[in-house]
Amino acid sequence: MSGPGGIATARRGTAAGGIPVDTPRLPAREAAESELSKPMYHENDPNFLQRALNQFWDWVAGVFDAAAGAAPGGPAGLVVLVVVVIGLAAALWWRLGTPKRSSRSADALFDSDGPRSAAQHRAAAEAHAAALRWTEAVQERMRAVVRSLEERALLDPRPGRTADEAAAEAGRTLPEHTARLRTAARSFDDVTYGGRTADQSAYLSLRTLDLELDEAKPLLPGTSRGATG
C-alpha cells in the first residue's frame, strides 16, 4: 500500500475493530534507532580498550592461522619452526656473548674505583691466578701493563683510554712489541666485553709480555729501529 506522494507504507498490525494500522517505514526506522540508542541498551557493551584488545587478538590469531597454513605440516610444522628459531637465537647469544657495553666511553680499560699502581694491579692479577680465576687475572695483568707504561712516561695518563688505544699508542714507542700488545688488548676485550673466558696460557702469555715490557727500551723520536738495542 502507498500513501500520498508515492511513499511506501508497511502493514504493522490491526487495531481494535479490524481497522488496519499502517506506519510509514522511514519514521518507523528512525523511531527504532532512537530507541536502541538509549544508554540502557549499551550498559554491557565493551569499552574502547576492550574492543581494541579484541581486534588485536583477532589479528594475532589471523597471523598464526596464516603462518600455520603456510608452514609445512600445518600447526605442528609451525611449532617446529618456532623451536628452531629459538634454538638459533640461543646459539648466537652463546657464541657472541651478551653485549655489556653500549658506548665507547664504557670500554675504558680502568674501573672508576680510583687509580691503582702497576704493582697493585700485578698483585691482584697474581691473586686471581692463584685462585684459577684466569679471566680476572688477564684483566688485571693488562691493566698492570698499561699502568706501568704510564708510570714510565711511555704513555700519557688519560682517563677513558681503551685497551686497543693503549696498545696502538704503546706500539709507537715499543715497535718490537706491537703485535703482542694488540693480541693482549684483544684478549682483554674478549673476556671483558665479549663474554668469553680466559685460560692459563692466555694469562701466562700476558704476564711474560708485562715482564719483557718492563725491561724494554723505548724508541725515542728521531731514532731508527736499528739503533735500539
C-alpha positions, 0 to 999 in steps of 0.5 A: 500500500502507498500513501500520498506522494508515492511513499511506501507504507508497511502493514504493522498490525490491526487495531481494535475493530479490524481497522488496519494500522499502517506506519510509514517505514522511514519514521518507523526506522528512525523511531527504532534507532532512537530507541536502541540508542538509549544508554540502557541498551549499551550498559554491557557493551565493551569499552574502547580498550576492550574492543581494541584488545579484541581486534588485536587478538583477532589479528594475532590469531589471523597471523598464526592461522596464516603462518600455520597454513603456510608452514609445512605440516600445518600447526605442528610444522609451525611449532617446529619452526618456532623451536628452531628459531629459538634454538638459533637465537640461543646459539648466537647469544652463546657464541657472541656473548651478551653485549655489556657495553653500549658506548665507547666511553664504557670500554675504558680499560680502568674501573672508576674505583680510583687509580691503582699502581702497576704493582697493585694491579700485578698483585691482584692479577697474581691473586686471581691466578692463584685462585684459577680465576684466569679471566680476572687475572688477564684483566688485571695483568693488562691493566698492570701493563698499561699502568706501568707504561704510564708510570714510565712516561711511555704513555700519557695518563688519560682517563677513558683510554681503551685497551686497543688505544693503549696498545696502538699508542704503546706500539709507537714507542715499543715497535718490537712489541706491537703485535703482542700488545694488540693480541693482549688488548684483544684478549682483554676485550674478549673476556671483558666485553665479549663474554668469553673466558680466559685460560692459563696460557692466555694469562701466562702469555700476558704476564711474560709480555708485562715482564719483557715490557718492563725491561724494554727500551723505548724508541725515542723520536728521531731514532731508527729501529736499528739503533735500539738495542 
